[in-house]
Amino acid sequence: MGIGRRAALGVLGGGLLATTLLRSGRTRLQPGLVELAFDAAPGIGTVLGRRVPMWLYGGRFPGPLLELAEGQTLRLHFSNRLPQPTNLHFHGMHIPPTGRADNVYIQIPPGERFTYEFTPGPGTAGTYWYHPHCHELVARQMWFGLAGPIVVRGPLDAMPELAAADERLVLLRDVALEGEGLAAFTVGDWHKGKEGPHLLANGEYEPEWRMRSGTARLRLVNVANARHLRLALSDRRPMFLIALDGQFLERPVDLEELLLAPAQRAEILVPFEDGRPIELLAPHYNRGAPTPRLRNRFVLRMRPPPGASPLPLPRRLATLPGLDPAAARVVRRIDLSMFLVNGRRYRYERVDIRGRLGDLERWRVRNLGTMDHPFHLHTWPFQIHRRNGRAPAFRAWRDTVALRPGEEVELLVPFRDFAGRTLFHCHIAEHADRGMMGTIEILPDGGYLDPPPPPICFAPRGDLVPRLP
């Protein structure tokens, strides 16, 4: 089954839906508050029909859905039962990078607990995800199972054209099995990024879903370490893009193919017109590195209900402000090359970029390497002004942008709402762990500097992997 609004969910007040947590999880409801608890712990998952030792959130693979509405507060009591430090990053969310919100400098040692708390504001409805962000441990912890979805709901979700669609979350990642479990890391994996030959949708291989409407709304999330996903429908009918990286577009955009780099999200509408099953495919994509070809015939298959007819498309979605590049206070150049940003490896004690709250900046990001690099900025969404000198076909807020070798993108980055220190990096997890990352600090009015954060969780000696008990 897909992770749908009517499947495996418990009902909250006002019609909002949230995950029913398993094992160590619990949900407590108060007005304006979603409070729950789960852990990261060794466990057993099912991968390709085999019971496999993994590291799991709340005993699940993928992890529990975190669902709330704009203006609601999430209070998450998180326990670390892993044999190494960990933490949580709420990828793509426009929330503070400090305190108990999206603070990647928090280190939670084995056996300890930490309470995260934040409130997504107006205009932040969308699809996000959470994963560990302890430096040098991210790639291994993600590969062994740690990732989960986040959905923030807002007024546009009540639009009849969207509310009547069959909504499904689709977390996509590849796997490789070896011996009794998931394949261990090799030296080559740290250079190109770890990939496997099987692509899973919500932990399942080639699932078939019986749909309940004439239109599917798929919330696609690429939680793979390194695999870029080229997605298309089996009969080449258009799919209608309505959101990218968690943010609604101004209107639907029809596409025949969609490239989803690691960490990116996209929401698409798929119309069913003839009653025949439709398959979501992942044709091969050359990202400039040796990539094991997928053995999947398809990613997932959708069977529409008898006599289904598609819903009308929304004519308008969000209203996105245009950003004026001439108003940019600072123009920066950021060069990406293997394990380096602007020629330097990441150092936690170094601040690479200092900016000012309220400013608009223009960043020229170049890929000087020989393979694709997905560039991710925490906390502050940006708009693409130009790619290789050309304006994009449509306006969108982004938090991750994929660059082919030799490409340059110009980003317009407004530093709104939150001051603080956080990160920007390549979202091939192995590359970030190897140092392809930098620190950004946005100062409030007056330029007050917080004390430097403590080191984030550098890897302990030895390469711990899940084992069967």
C-alpha positions as CSV (number, residue, x, y, z in Angstrom):
1,M,0.0,0.0,0.0
2,G,1.1,3.6,-0.5
3,I,1.3,6.0,2.4
4,G,-2.0,7.7,1.8
5,R,-4.2,10.1,3.7
6,R,-6.6,7.3,4.5
7,A,-4.1,4.5,5.2
8,A,-2.2,3.9,8.5
9,L,-3.2,7.3,9.8
10,G,-4.9,8.5,12.9
11,V,-7.3,11.5,12.9
12,L,-6.4,14.7,14.6
13,G,-8.7,17.6,15.3
14,G,-10.0,19.7,12.3
15,G,-9.6,16.8,9.9
16,L,-5.8,16.9,10.0
17,L,-4.1,13.5,9.8
18,A,-1.0,12.2,11.6
19,T,0.8,9.0,11.8
20,T,-0.1,6.3,14.3
21,L,3.3,5.7,15.8
22,L,4.6,2.2,16.5
23,R,6.7,0.7,19.3
24,S,8.2,3.6,21.2
25,G,5.9,6.2,19.6
26,R,3.0,8.0,21.1
27,T,0.8,10.9,20.0
28,R,-0.8,13.4,22.3
29,L,-3.2,16.1,21.0
30,Q,-3.7,19.6,22.3
31,P,-5.1,22.6,20.5
32,G,-2.4,24.0,18.2
33,L,0.0,21.2,19.3
34,V,1.1,17.9,17.8
35,E,3.2,16.1,20.4
36,L,4.7,12.7,19.8
37,A,7.8,10.6,20.5
38,F,9.9,8.0,18.7
39,D,13.4,6.7,18.6
40,A,16.2,5.8,16.3
41,A,17.2,2.3,17.1
42,P,18.5,-1.0,15.6
43,G,15.7,-3.2,14.3
44,I,14.6,-5.5,11.6
45,G,13.1,-4.3,8.3
46,T,11.8,-6.1,5.3
47,V,13.8,-5.4,2.1
48,L,13.1,-7.3,-1.2
49,G,11.2,-9.9,0.8
50,R,14.1,-10.5,3.2
51,R,14.3,-9.6,6.9
52,V,17.3,-7.3,7.1
53,P,19.0,-5.6,10.1
54,M,18.6,-1.9,9.8
55,W,18.5,1.3,11.8
56,L,14.9,2.5,12.1
57,Y,12.9,5.5,13.2
58,G,10.0,4.4,15.4
59,G,10.6,0.8,14.3
60,R,9.6,1.7,10.7
61,F,11.2,1.7,7.3
62,P,10.7,4.4,6.1
63,G,10.2,6.4,9.3
64,P,6.9,7.7,10.7
65,L,5.0,10.4,8.9
66,L,5.1,13.8,10.8
67,E,2.0,15.7,9.7
68,L,0.8,19.1,11.0
69,A,-0.8,22.3,9.7
70,E,0.7,25.7,9.2
71,G,0.6,27.4,12.6
72,Q,0.6,24.2,14.6
73,T,3.5,23.4,16.9
74,L,5.3,20.1,16.6
75,R,6.9,18.8,19.8
76,L,8.9,15.7,19.1
77,H,10.6,13.7,21.9
78,F,13.4,11.9,20.2
79,S,15.5,9.2,21.7
80,N,18.8,7.8,20.4
81,R,19.1,4.1,20.9
82,L,21.8,3.7,18.2
83,P,25.4,2.8,19.1
84,Q,26.7,6.2,17.8
85,P,25.6,9.9,18.1
86,T,22.8,11.2,15.9
87,N,20.4,14.1,15.5
88,L,17.6,15.2,13.1
89,H,17.5,17.7,10.2
90,F,14.1,18.8,9.0
91,H,15.0,19.1,5.4
92,G,13.7,22.1,3.5
93,M,11.7,23.6,6.3
94,H,11.7,27.3,6.8
95,I,12.1,27.2,10.6
96,P,14.9,28.5,12.9
97,P,18.3,26.9,12.6
98,T,18.9,27.4,16.3
99,G,17.5,26.2,19.6
100,R,15.2,23.2,19.5
101,A,14.2,23.6,15.8
102,D,16.3,22.7,12.8
103,N,19.6,22.8,14.7
104,V,22.1,20.5,13.1
105,Y,24.7,21.3,15.8
106,I,22.8,19.3,18.4
107,Q,24.5,16.1,19.2
108,I,22.5,13.3,20.8
109,P,24.7,10.7,22.3
110,P,23.7,7.0,22.5
111,G,21.1,6.5,25.2
112,E,20.1,10.2,25.4
113,R,16.9,12.0,24.5
114,F,16.2,15.5,23.0
115,T,12.9,17.4,22.5
116,Y,12.6,19.2,19.2
117,E,9.9,21.9,18.9
118,F,9.0,24.3,16.1
119,T,6.0,25.9,14.4
120,P,5.8,26.2,10.6
121,G,4.4,29.6,9.6
122,P,2.0,30.7,6.9
123,G,2.9,29.8,3.3
124,T,5.0,26.8,4.3
125,A,2.6,24.0,3.4
126,G,4.3,21.3,1.5
127,T,6.3,18.0,1.5
128,Y,9.5,17.8,3.5
129,W,11.5,15.0,5.1
130,Y,13.8,14.3,8.1
131,H,17.1,12.5,8.3
132,P,20.2,12.5,10.5
133,H,22.8,15.3,10.1
134,C,25.8,14.4,12.3
135,H,28.8,15.2,10.2
136,E,30.7,12.1,8.9
137,L,27.8,9.9,9.9
138,V,25.0,11.0,7.6
139,A,25.7,8.7,4.7
140,R,25.9,5.5,6.7
141,Q,22.9,6.3,8.9
142,M,20.7,7.2,5.9
143,W,21.9,4.1,3.9
144,F,21.0,1.8,6.8
145,G,17.4,3.1,7.0
146,L,17.1,6.5,8.6
147,A,14.7,8.8,6.7
148,G,11.0,9.8,7.2
149,P,8.4,12.1,5.6
150,I,6.9,15.4,6.8
151,V,3.7,17.0,5.5
152,V,2.6,20.5,6.4
153,R,-0.9,21.3,5.3
154,G,-2.3,24.7,4.4
155,P,-5.3,26.4,2.8
156,L,-4.5,25.2,-0.7
157,D,-4.9,21.6,0.3
158,A,-8.6,22.3,0.7
159,M,-8.9,23.3,-3.0
160,P,-11.6,20.9,-4.5
161,E,-9.3,19.9,-7.3
162,L,-6.7,18.7,-4.8
163,A,-8.9,17.6,-1.9
164,A,-10.7,15.1,-4.2
165,A,-7.5,13.5,-5.6
166,D,-6.1,10.3,-4.2
167,E,-3.1,11.6,-2.3
168,R,0.0,9.4,-1.8
169,L,3.3,9.9,-0.2
170,V,6.1,8.2,-2.2
171,L,9.5,7.9,-0.6
172,L,12.0,6.7,-3.1
173,R,15.4,5.2,-2.4
174,D,17.7,2.5,-3.8
175,V,19.1,-0.5,-2.0
176,A,21.8,-3.2,-2.4
177,L,21.8,-6.4,-0.4
178,E,25.0,-8.2,0.5
179,G,25.2,-11.3,2.8
180,E,22.8,-11.0,5.7
181,G,21.9,-7.3,5.2
182,L,22.4,-4.1,3.3
183,A,25.6,-3.8,1.4
184,A,28.6,-2.3,3.3
185,F,30.4,0.8,2.1
186,T,33.4,0.4,-0.3
187,V,36.1,2.9,-1.0
188,G,34.5,3.8,-4.3
189,D,31.2,4.6,-2.6
190,W,32.8,7.5,-0.8
191,H,33.9,9.0,-4.2
192,K,30.8,8.6,-6.3
193,G,28.1,8.1,-3.7
194,K,26.5,4.9,-2.6
195,E,23.8,3.3,-4.9
196,G,22.0,0.0,-5.3
197,P,20.3,-1.7,-8.2
198,H,16.8,-1.9,-6.7
199,L,14.5,1.1,-6.3
200,L,12.0,1.0,-3.5
201,A,8.8,3.1,-3.1
202,N,7.9,3.4,0.6
203,G,10.2,0.4,1.3
204,E,8.4,-1.8,-1.2
205,Y,9.6,-3.2,-4.5
206,E,7.4,-2.6,-7.5
207,P,4.2,-2.1,-5.4
208,E,0.7,-2.0,-7.1
209,W,-1.8,0.5,-5.7
210,R,-5.5,0.5,-6.3
211,M,-6.4,4.2,-6.6
212,R,-9.6,5.7,-5.3
213,S,-10.0,8.7,-7.6
214,G,-9.7,9.8,-11.2
215,T,-6.5,11.8,-10.3
216,A,-3.6,10.8,-8.2
217,R,-1.6,13.4,-6.3
218,L,1.8,12.0,-5.7
219,R,4.1,13.6,-3.2
220,L,7.5,12.3,-4.4
221,V,10.5,12.4,-2.1
222,N,14.0,11.3,-3.2
223,V,15.6,10.0,0.1
224,A,18.5,8.2,-1.7
225,N,22.1,8.9,-0.7
226,A,23.3,9.6,-4.3
227,R,20.9,8.2,-7.0
228,H,19.3,10.8,-9.3
229,L,15.9,9.7,-10.5
230,R,14.6,10.4,-14.0
231,L,10.9,9.7,-13.7
232,A,8.2,9.3,-16.4
233,L,4.8,7.6,-16.9
234,S,4.7,4.3,-18.9
235,D,2.4,5.6,-21.6
236,R,4.2,9.0,-21.8
237,R,1.1,10.9,-20.9
238,P,1.9,14.2,-19.3
239,M,2.1,14.6,-15.5
240,F,1.3,17.9,-14.0
241,L,3.8,19.4,-11.6
242,I,2.2,21.4,-8.8
243,A,5.0,21.8,-6.2
244,L,8.8,21.6,-5.9
245,D,10.9,21.2,-2.8
246,G,7.8,21.6,-0.6
247,Q,6.5,24.8,-2.2
248,F,3.5,25.2,-4.5
249,L,4.0,26.6,-8.0
250,E,1.9,29.4,-9.4
251,R,0.0,27.0,-11.7
252,P,0.4,23.4,-12.9
253,V,3.2,22.7,-15.3
254,D,2.9,19.7,-17.7
255,L,5.9,17.5,-18.0
256,E,6.8,14.3,-19.8
257,E,9.8,13.6,-17.5
258,L,10.9,14.8,-14.1
259,L,14.5,14.7,-12.7
260,L,14.5,14.3,-9.0
261,A,18.0,14.7,-7.5
262,P,18.8,13.4,-4.0
263,A,16.8,15.3,-1.3
264,Q,14.5,16.9,-3.8
265,R,10.7,16.7,-3.6
266,A,8.0,17.2,-6.3
267,E,4.2,16.9,-6.2
268,I,2.6,15.8,-9.4
269,L,-1.0,15.2,-10.5
270,V,-1.6,12.0,-12.7
271,P,-4.9,11.9,-14.5
272,F,-6.6,8.5,-15.2
273,E,-8.7,8.6,-18.4
274,D,-9.0,5.1,-19.9
275,G,-9.1,2.8,-16.9
276,R,-5.8,1.2,-17.7
277,P,-3.0,0.8,-15.2
278,I,-0.2,3.4,-15.3
279,E,3.3,2.7,-14.2
280,L,5.8,5.2,-12.9
281,L,9.1,4.4,-14.5
282,A,12.7,5.4,-13.7
283,P,14.7,5.2,-17.0
284,H,18.5,5.3,-16.7
285,Y,20.1,8.6,-16.0
286,N,23.8,9.3,-16.5
287,R,25.0,11.6,-13.7
288,G,28.7,11.4,-14.7
289,A,29.6,8.6,-12.3
290,P,29.5,4.7,-12.6
291,T,25.9,3.9,-11.6
292,P,24.4,0.5,-11.2
293,R,21.4,0.2,-13.6
294,L,18.1,-0.4,-11.9
295,R,16.6,-3.8,-12.2
296,N,13.1,-2.5,-11.7
297,R,10.5,-3.0,-14.5
298,F,8.7,0.0,-12.9
299,V,8.8,2.0,-9.7
300,L,5.1,1.5,-8.9
301,R,1.9,0.6,-10.7
302,M,-1.4,2.5,-10.2
303,R,-4.8,0.9,-11.0
304,P,-7.6,3.5,-11.4
305,P,-11.1,2.7,-10.2
306,P,-13.6,1.5,-12.9
307,G,-15.0,4.3,-14.9
308,A,-12.6,6.9,-13.4
309,S,-12.4,10.3,-15.0
310,P,-9.8,12.9,-14.2
311,L,-10.5,15.8,-12.0
312,P,-10.1,19.3,-13.4
313,L,-6.7,20.9,-13.0
314,P,-6.3,23.8,-10.6
315,R,-6.0,27.0,-12.6
316,R,-4.1,28.9,-10.0
317,L,-2.0,27.7,-7.0
318,A,0.3,29.9,-5.0
319,T,1.3,33.5,-5.6
320,L,5.1,33.7,-5.7
321,P,6.8,37.0,-5.4
322,G,9.3,38.0,-8.0
323,L,12.8,38.8,-6.7
324,D,14.8,41.7,-8.3
325,P,18.4,40.7,-8.9
326,A,19.3,44.4,-9.0
327,A,18.3,44.6,-5.3
328,A,20.8,42.0,-4.2
329,R,23.1,43.5,-1.6
330,V,25.9,40.9,-2.1
331,V,26.9,38.8,-5.1
332,R,28.8,35.6,-4.2
333,R,30.5,32.8,-6.1
334,I,30.3,29.3,-4.9
335,D,32.4,26.6,-6.7
336,L,31.7,22.9,-6.2
337,S,34.4,20.4,-6.8
338,M,35.1,16.9,-5.5
339,F,34.8,17.2,-1.6
340,L,35.5,20.9,-1.8
341,V,33.5,24.2,-1.7
342,N,35.4,27.1,-3.0
343,G,38.6,25.0,-2.8
344,R,38.2,24.2,0.9
345,R,37.0,21.2,2.9
346,Y,34.4,21.7,5.7
347,R,35.6,22.8,9.1
348,Y,33.0,23.2,11.8
349,E,34.8,26.1,13.5
350,R,35.0,28.1,10.3
351,V,32.3,30.4,9.0
352,D,32.4,30.5,5.2
353,I,29.6,33.0,4.6
354,R,28.3,35.8,6.8
355,G,25.2,37.7,5.8
356,R,22.6,40.0,7.3
357,L,19.0,39.3,8.1
358,G,16.6,40.9,5.7
359,D,19.1,41.1,2.8
360,L,18.7,39.6,-0.7
361,E,21.8,38.0,-2.1
362,R,22.7,36.6,-5.5
363,W,24.8,33.4,-5.5
364,R,26.5,32.1,-8.6
365,V,27.0,28.4,-8.0
366,R,29.2,26.5,-10.4
367,N,29.9,22.8,-10.7
368,L,33.6,22.4,-11.6
369,G,33.5,18.6,-11.1
370,T,32.9,15.7,-13.5
371,M,29.6,14.4,-12.0
372,D,26.3,16.0,-11.0
373,H,26.2,17.7,-7.6
374,P,22.9,18.6,-5.9
375,F,23.4,21.9,-4.0
376,H,21.3,22.3,-0.8
377,L,20.9,25.4,1.5
378,H,19.3,24.9,4.9
379,T,16.6,27.2,6.3
380,W,16.3,29.9,3.6
381,P,14.5,28.9,0.3
382,F,15.8,30.5,-2.9
383,Q,14.7,31.1,-6.5
384,I,16.7,30.2,-9.6
385,H,17.3,33.4,-11.5
386,R,19.2,31.9,-14.4
387,R,20.7,28.5,-15.4
388,N,23.7,28.8,-17.8
389,G,22.5,32.3,-18.5
390,R,18.9,31.5,-19.3
391,A,15.8,32.2,-17.2
392,P,13.9,29.1,-15.9
393,A,10.6,28.2,-17.6
394,F,8.6,28.9,-14.4
395,R,9.1,30.5,-11.0
396,A,9.6,28.3,-7.9
397,W,11.0,28.3,-4.4
398,R,13.7,25.7,-4.0
399,D,16.1,24.4,-1.3
400,T,18.1,21.9,-3.5
401,V,19.2,22.4,-7.1
402,A,21.0,19.8,-9.3
403,L,24.0,21.0,-11.3
404,R,25.4,19.0,-14.3
405,P,29.2,19.2,-14.8
406,G,30.2,22.6,-16.0
407,E,26.8,24.2,-15.2
408,E,26.3,27.5,-13.4
409,V,23.1,28.6,-11.7
410,E,22.3,32.0,-10.3
411,L,20.3,31.9,-7.1
412,L,18.4,34.7,-5.5
413,V,18.4,34.1,-1.8
414,P,16.3,36.3,0.6
415,F,17.4,35.9,4.2
416,R,14.0,36.2,5.8
417,D,12.7,35.6,9.4
418,F,15.5,33.8,11.0
419,A,19.1,34.6,12.0
420,G,21.6,32.0,13.0
421,R,24.3,29.6,11.8
422,T,23.7,26.5,9.6
423,L,25.0,24.7,6.5
424,F,25.1,24.5,2.7
425,H,26.4,21.5,1.0
426,C,26.3,18.9,-1.8
427,H,23.4,16.5,-1.0
428,I,25.2,13.4,-2.2
429,A,25.5,12.3,1.4
430,E,29.0,10.8,1.0
431,H,30.3,14.0,-0.5
432,A,29.0,16.1,2.4
433,D,30.5,13.7,4.9
434,R,33.9,14.0,3.1
435,G,33.8,17.8,3.5
436,M,31.8,19.2,0.5
437,M,30.0,21.6,2.8
438,G,30.2,25.1,4.2
439,T,28.9,27.1,7.2
440,I,26.7,30.2,6.7
441,E,25.8,32.6,9.5
442,I,23.1,35.2,9.1
443,L,23.4,38.0,11.6
444,P,20.4,39.9,13.1
445,D,20.3,43.7,13.2
446,G,23.2,44.9,15.2
447,G,25.4,42.0,14.1
448,Y,25.5,40.1,17.4
449,L,27.5,36.9,17.2
450,D,26.5,33.8,19.1
451,P,29.2,31.7,20.6
452,P,30.5,29.1,18.1
453,P,28.7,25.8,18.3
454,P,30.4,22.7,19.6
455,P,31.7,20.2,17.1
456,I,29.0,18.2,15.4
457,C,29.2,14.4,15.7
458,F,32.4,13.3,14.0
459,A,32.5,9.6,13.3
460,P,33.8,7.3,16.0
461,R,36.5,4.8,15.1
462,G,35.3,1.8,13.3
463,D,32.5,1.6,10.8
464,L,29.4,0.3,12.7
465,V,26.8,-1.4,10.7
466,P,23.5,-3.1,11.6
467,R,23.9,-6.8,12.5
468,L,21.4,-9.6,13.0
469,P,20.9,-10.4,16.7
